[in-house]
Amino acid sequence: MSTRNSKRLGLGPWALGLLLLSSVLTAQSAQKPDRRVVRVSAERFAFTPSEITVAVGEEIELRVKSDDTSHGFRIVGTETDVAIPKRGQGETVVVFKAPAAGKFEFECSRMCGAGHSYMRGVIVAKESK
C-alpha cells in the first residue's frame, strides 16, 4: 500500500471521532436549558452584586466565588445552603427560579468574621410585562 493511501485511511477514524464529538456536544447543549448567568463575589462581609433582579419564572445560574475566605450562600426560605470555597479554590453554582413576585433574601451561612451578620443580599422577582 502506498503512503498516500495509508494517509487517507488514517483520516477516516479521525473524521469519525470528530463527527461523534460534535454529535455529543450538540446533544449536551440541547439538554442544557438557556439561563442567565449572574456572577456573585463574596468578600469582607458583602456580596457583589447585593441585589439581583429577575422575572418571575426566570431560571438563573448564580456563580458564586469568594475573594477572601470561606463563606456560605443561603437563600432564606429555600433549601439552598451551599459552601463557597476560599479565594482561588473555585466557585459554587446555584440555580434559582423565582416561583412568584417578591423578594428572596440571601445571606452568608458560614461564620466568616465580625461582620458576618451584615453579609446579605436580595433577589427581586418581578412580573414580566
Secondary structure, DSSP 8 states (H G I E B T S, - for coil): --HHHHHHHHHHHHHHHHHHHHHHHHHHHHHS---EEEEEEEETTEEESSEEEEETT-EEEEEEEESSS-EEEEETTSS-EEEE--TTS-EEEEEEE--SSEEEEEE--S--STTGGG-EEEEEEE---
